């Protein structure tokens, strides 16, 4: 009886999924929404641990990032830092989707 060896497929390198995912999301017309939610997910990495402990990005909608702040003092502090927060967001991948920050 003749043994069957499995066919070897070409030795290709593994490909990153992120470009494929980005392409699919763009083709579905979801790029802005996806980008906004990426900022929500990466909020602590963008603003740093200290701010992330006091303020949490909760949602994204139509270019607006909604951030829940733990108290009025932090809300006042972050309202004065809105421009620098937006600058940090815009420098991160997917950050251009954020046009405004709303603190609550």
Secondary structure, DSSP 8 states (H G I E B T S, - for coil): ----------------SHHHHHHHHHHTT-HHHHHHHHHHHTHHHHH-HHHHHHEEEEEEETTEEEEEESSHHHHHHHHHTHHHHHHHHHHSTTGGG--EEEE-
